[in-house]
Amino acid sequence: MKIKNIVIFIYGLILIGLFASTITLPSTLVNVYHSNYPVSANIANLLTVLYLACYYLFQIPAGIVIDRTNINISIYLSLALFCLSFVIFTFSTSTSMLVVSRVIMAAGACFSYILAVYIAGLLFEKKFYTILIGIAEFIFALGIAIAPFIFKIVSYYFTWNVVIISLAAILLPLGIAYFFITLNDQLHISSNNIVEKMGIAHYFEMVISNRVFWFVSITAGIYYTHFIVFNEIYAPTYIQEVYHLDYMASVFLNDSGLLGYIIGCICLGIFERLLTAKKAFFIAALLSTLLYSIIVFKHSLLVDSILLRYVIYFLLGFLASFALLVFRLYQILNKRTANATTTACINIVLSLIPLILFNAYIPLLKISFSHGRMFLFACYILATMLSIRFLFKS
């Protein structure tokens, strides 16, 4: 394993950390700096939605840029866009300037996860692929978890302008260091270790007409639904209402699921080595279905037992990390590593399926909490049934 490859992967992780930590940036600043920040809480939330929408919108163009140029150019471009967005963000005096900065920030962020996964498959042996993807997702989850606390701490010493411009100042030496690290290594290679210009026919083969792509992406997306809905969108509000807890208690319960997810990401490669990716995904889906059946059919136990509640949420979060095996499953079943554009498409479908199903979940939740639980239980059952095919598909 080359040291230079490890350093390049670390830069991919840095980009993921920047993406994750800046997701809720406007909302965090409103909360920390109150009247000193130039927008209201509602506008700040809309800026977060805009950031995520642009992030997904720019995924495929980012994948095409990586495939048609090289890893180095993509890392420079991502760092430069982040740096520019931070400068504009710092000197913003109106909502329109903040919108521009968030769009540019999303353009820089869209390279992050694709680059990390692509580098893991391109520059490392296959036995490390799942482990590295787990590490990338661990950095993402960690960034979301700790960024608000870091902003809160530094707010005691600096203004928000100083905080954001400092991020831009840090990126400049990082870019210069990367230039010298990769001075004689252009990394202009494709997933088949040859220079390859991606055409329409290639994308058609890898994505549009590829049954493996659609099957693994949709199956993993359905399986991922509970985690996205519960741990990233609706909780801890849902937890607070269902278990009659105060806000902080609901946050801690929700965080137990996030903690399980983070630990699962770290352990993902170990389970793939022990069970194979196909078996690991199926077993995780099956165990999740069985665990969630306790929430559905024995809900009174969770109301009465705080310990059981924490254990189940932790385990559901832990097992949710196995959805990330989608990239490895594509590699195994398709007999080739996904290029950057295909990686972007898998990432989009994996994220969009839960968001689409979320729109079906909300109306059911308004009827009663039990209807919402049954819907998510049905998602687990469907994902388990679909994943059976992994075991028998050569």
C-alpha positions in Angstrom: 0.0 0.0 0.0 1.6 3.3 -1.1 1.8 6.2 1.3 0.9 8.6 -1.4 -2.4 6.8 -2.0 -3.2 7.0 1.6 -2.5 10.8 1.6 -4.8 11.2 -1.4 -7.6 9.3 0.3 -7.1 11.5 3.4 -7.8 14.5 1.2 -11.0 12.9 0.1 -11.9 12.5 3.8 -11.1 16.1 4.4 -13.6 17.1 1.6 -16.2 14.8 3.2 -15.6 16.5 6.6 -16.1 19.9 5.0 -19.3 18.8 3.3 -20.7 17.3 6.5 -19.7 20.1 8.9 -21.2 22.8 6.6 -24.6 21.2 6.0 -26.3 23.0 8.9 -23.8 25.9 8.9 -26.4 28.8 8.6 -28.7 27.3 11.2 -25.8 26.7 13.6 -24.6 30.3 13.2 -28.1 31.7 13.8 -28.3 29.6 17.0 -24.8 30.6 18.2 -24.5 34.3 17.2 -28.2 35.3 17.4 -28.7 38.9 16.4 -25.1 39.2 14.9 -26.0 36.9 12.0 -27.6 38.6 9.0 -30.5 36.1 8.4 -33.5 34.7 10.3 -33.8 31.1 11.4 -36.3 30.3 8.6 -34.0 31.7 5.9 -31.1 29.7 7.5 -33.0 26.5 7.2 -33.9 27.3 3.6 -30.2 27.8 2.9 -29.5 24.3 4.2 -32.2 22.8 2.0 -30.7 24.7 -1.0 -27.3 23.4 -0.1 -28.4 19.8 -0.1 -30.5 20.2 -3.2 -27.6 21.6 -5.2 -25.3 18.9 -3.7 -27.5 16.2 -5.3 -28.0 18.2 -8.5 -24.3 18.5 -9.1 -23.4 14.9 -8.3 -23.5 13.6 -11.8 -21.6 16.6 -13.4 -19.0 16.1 -10.7 -18.7 12.4 -11.5 -18.3 13.3 -15.2 -15.6 15.8 -14.4 -13.6 13.2 -12.3 -13.9 10.6 -15.1 -12.9 13.0 -17.9 -10.1 14.7 -16.1 -8.3 13.2 -13.1 -8.4 12.9 -9.3 -5.9 15.8 -8.8 -7.8 18.3 -10.8 -11.0 17.3 -9.0 -9.5 17.8 -5.5 -8.0 21.2 -6.5 -11.4 22.2 -7.9 -13.3 21.1 -4.8 -10.8 22.9 -2.4 -11.0 26.1 -4.5 -14.8 26.1 -4.6 -15.0 25.6 -0.9 -12.5 28.3 -0.3 -14.3 30.8 -2.6 -17.7 30.0 -1.0 -16.3 30.6 2.5 -14.9 34.0 1.4 -18.3 35.0 -0.1 -20.1 33.7 3.0 -17.9 35.7 5.3 -18.5 39.0 3.6 -22.2 38.4 2.8 -24.4 41.3 3.7 -27.6 40.1 2.1 -29.5 36.8 1.6 -28.7 36.8 -2.1 -25.0 36.7 -1.4 -25.5 33.9 1.1 -27.4 32.0 -1.6 -24.5 32.4 -4.0 -22.1 31.2 -1.4 -24.2 28.1 -0.6 -24.5 27.2 -4.2 -20.8 27.4 -4.7 -20.2 25.5 -1.5 -22.5 22.7 -2.8 -20.5 22.6 -6.0 -17.4 22.0 -4.0 -19.1 19.5 -1.7 -20.5 17.4 -4.6 -17.0 16.0 -5.3 -16.4 14.9 -1.7 -18.1 11.5 -1.3 -17.6 10.5 -4.9 -13.9 11.1 -4.7 -13.5 9.1 -1.5 -15.3 6.1 -2.8 -13.7 6.3 -6.3 -10.2 6.6 -4.8 -10.9 3.6 -2.5 -11.7 1.5 -5.5 -9.1 2.8 -7.8 -5.9 3.2 -5.7 -6.4 0.3 -3.2 -6.7 -3.4 -3.3 -10.3 -4.8 -3.3 -10.0 -6.2 0.2 -9.7 -2.7 1.6 -12.6 -1.2 -0.5 -15.4 -1.7 2.0 -13.2 -0.7 5.0 -12.4 2.6 3.3 -16.0 3.3 2.4 -16.9 2.7 6.0 -14.2 5.2 7.1 -15.5 7.8 4.7 -19.1 7.4 6.0 -17.7 7.5 9.6 -16.1 10.9 8.8 -19.4 12.1 7.3 -21.4 11.1 10.4 -18.8 12.5 12.8 -18.7 15.8 10.9 -22.5 16.2 11.3 -22.3 15.3 14.9 -19.5 17.5 16.2 -19.5 20.5 13.9 -22.3 22.4 15.8 -20.4 21.8 19.1 -17.2 23.1 17.6 -18.9 26.2 16.3 -20.5 26.7 19.7 -17.1 26.5 21.5 -15.2 28.8 19.1 -18.1 31.3 19.3 -17.0 32.2 22.8 -13.7 33.5 21.4 -14.4 34.7 17.8 -17.1 36.2 15.7 -18.7 34.1 13.0 -16.8 36.1 10.3 -13.5 35.1 11.8 -14.6 31.5 12.0 -15.6 31.2 8.4 -12.7 33.1 6.9 -10.4 30.9 9.0 -11.8 27.8 7.2 -10.9 29.5 3.9 -7.4 30.3 5.2 -6.8 26.7 6.2 -7.7 25.3 2.7 -5.0 27.4 1.0 -2.0 25.6 2.5 -3.8 22.3 2.2 -4.1 22.9 -1.6 -0.4 23.9 -1.8 0.7 20.9 0.2 -1.3 18.6 -2.1 0.4 20.1 -5.2 3.8 19.2 -3.9 2.7 15.7 -2.7 1.4 14.8 -6.2 3.8 16.9 -8.2 4.9 13.9 -10.4 1.7 11.9 -10.2 -1.2 13.0 -12.4 -3.4 10.0 -11.6 -5.1 10.4 -15.0 -6.4 6.8 -15.0 -9.8 5.2 -15.1 -11.2 2.3 -13.2 -9.5 0.0 -15.7 -6.1 1.7 -15.3 -6.3 3.3 -18.7 -7.1 6.8 -19.9 -10.7 6.6 -21.0 -13.1 9.3 -22.3 -16.5 8.4 -21.1 -19.2 8.5 -23.9 -23.0 8.1 -23.9 -22.6 4.4 -24.7 -20.4 3.9 -21.6 -22.9 5.6 -19.3 -25.7 3.6 -20.8 -23.9 0.4 -20.1 -22.8 1.3 -16.6 -26.1 2.9 -15.4 -29.2 3.3 -17.6 -29.4 -0.2 -19.0 -27.6 -1.9 -16.1 -30.0 -4.0 -14.1 -27.4 -4.6 -11.3 -27.1 -0.9 -10.8 -30.8 -0.4 -10.4 -31.4 -3.5 -8.3 -28.6 -2.9 -5.7 -29.3 0.8 -5.5 -33.0 0.5 -5.0 -32.7 -2.4 -2.5 -30.2 -0.5 -0.4 -32.2 2.7 -0.7 -35.3 1.0 0.7 -33.3 -0.6 3.5 -31.7 2.8 4.3 -35.1 4.5 4.6 -35.6 4.1 8.4 -32.2 5.5 9.2 -32.6 8.6 6.9 -36.1 9.2 8.1 -35.5 8.6 11.8 -31.9 9.7 12.5 -31.5 12.5 10.0 -34.9 14.0 9.3 -37.7 13.4 11.8 -36.1 12.4 15.1 -35.8 13.5 17.9 -39.2 15.2 17.4 -40.9 11.9 16.8 -39.1 10.3 19.8 -40.2 13.2 22.0 -43.9 12.7 21.1 -44.0 8.9 21.1 -42.1 8.3 24.4 -43.2 11.5 26.1 -39.6 12.6 26.8 -38.1 16.0 27.1 -36.1 17.3 24.2 -32.6 16.5 25.5 -33.6 12.9 26.4 -35.0 12.4 22.9 -31.7 13.8 21.4 -29.7 11.3 23.5 -31.9 8.4 22.3 -31.5 9.5 18.7 -27.8 9.9 19.2 -27.6 6.2 20.3 -28.7 5.3 16.8 -26.1 7.6 15.3 -23.4 6.2 17.5 -24.4 2.7 16.4 -24.2 3.8 12.8 -20.7 5.3 13.3 -19.4 2.1 15.0 -21.0 0.0 12.2 -19.2 2.0 9.6 -15.9 1.3 11.3 -16.7 -2.5 11.6 -18.2 -2.8 8.1 -15.1 -4.2 6.4 -14.6 -6.8 9.2 -18.1 -8.2 8.7 -17.7 -8.3 4.9 -14.5 -10.3 5.3 -16.2 -12.7 7.7 -19.5 -13.2 5.9 -19.0 -11.8 2.3 -20.9 -8.6 1.2 -23.9 -10.5 -0.1 -24.5 -12.4 3.2 -23.6 -9.4 5.4 -26.3 -7.2 3.7 -29.0 -9.9 3.8 -28.3 -10.8 7.5 -28.3 -7.1 8.4 -31.6 -6.5 6.6 -33.1 -9.6 8.3 -31.9 -8.7 11.8 -33.2 -5.1 11.3 -36.6 -6.5 10.4 -36.7 -8.7 13.5 -35.6 -5.8 15.7 -38.1 -3.4 14.2 -40.9 -5.9 14.8 -40.3 -5.3 18.6 -41.0 -1.6 18.0 -44.2 -2.4 16.0 -45.7 -5.3 18.0 -44.1 -4.9 21.4 -44.1 -1.1 21.6 -45.2 -1.1 25.3 -41.9 -2.8 26.2 -40.0 0.2 24.8 -42.2 2.6 26.7 -41.5 0.8 30.0 -37.8 -0.1 29.5 -35.3 2.7 28.8 -32.4 0.3 28.5 -34.2 -1.8 25.8 -35.1 1.4 23.9 -31.4 2.4 23.8 -30.2 -1.1 22.8 -32.7 -1.4 19.9 -32.0 2.1 18.6 -28.2 1.5 18.8 -28.5 -1.8 16.9 -30.7 -0.4 14.2 -28.2 2.4 13.7 -25.4 -0.2 13.6 -27.1 -2.4 11.1 -28.0 0.7 8.9 -24.4 1.1 8.0 -24.6 -2.2 6.0 -26.5 -0.2 3.3 -23.1 1.1 2.3 -22.3 -2.3 1.0 -24.2 -1.2 -2.1 -20.9 0.0 -3.7 -19.2 -3.4 -3.1 -22.3 -5.3 -4.3 -22.2 -3.4 -7.5 -18.6 -4.2 -7.9 -19.1 -7.9 -7.2 -22.3 -8.5 -9.2 -21.2 -6.3 -12.1 -17.6 -7.7 -12.1 -16.1 -4.2 -12.3 -15.5 -1.2 -10.0 -17.9 1.7 -10.5 -16.4 4.8 -12.1 -16.9 8.2 -10.6 -20.1 8.9 -12.5 -21.7 5.5 -11.6 -20.6 6.0 -8.0 -22.4 9.4 -8.1 -25.6 7.7 -9.5 -25.5 5.0 -6.8 -25.1 7.6 -4.1 -28.1 9.6 -5.6 -30.4 6.7 -5.7 -29.4 5.5 -2.3 -30.3 8.9 -0.9 -33.4 9.7 -3.0 -35.3 6.5 -2.4 -35.6 7.2 1.4 -36.6 10.8 0.6 -39.3 9.7 -1.8 -40.6 7.1 0.7 -40.5 9.9 3.3 -43.3 11.6 1.4 -45.5 8.5 1.8 -44.5 8.2 5.5 -45.6 11.7 6.6 -49.3 11.3 5.6 -49.5 8.0 7.5 -47.8 9.5 10.5 -50.5 12.2 10.6 -53.1 9.5 10.9 -51.3 7.8 13.8 -47.8 6.8 15.0 -48.6 3.1 14.6 -49.3 3.7 10.8 -45.9 5.3 10.4 -44.2 2.4 12.3 -46.0 -0.2 10.1 -44.8 1.7 6.9 -41.2 1.6 8.0 -41.6 -2.1 9.0 -42.9 -2.8 5.5 -39.8 -1.1 4.1 -37.6 -3.5 6.1 -39.5 -6.5 5.0 -39.3 -5.5 1.3 -35.6 -4.9 1.6 -35.1 -8.3 3.2 -37.1 -10.0 0.5 -35.2 -8.3 -2.3 -31.8 -8.9 -0.7 -32.4 -12.7 -0.9 -31.6 -12.4 -4.5 -28.0 -11.4 -3.6 -27.5 -14.8 -2.1 -28.3 -16.7 -5.4 -27.1 -14.2 -8.1 -23.7 -15.2 -9.4 
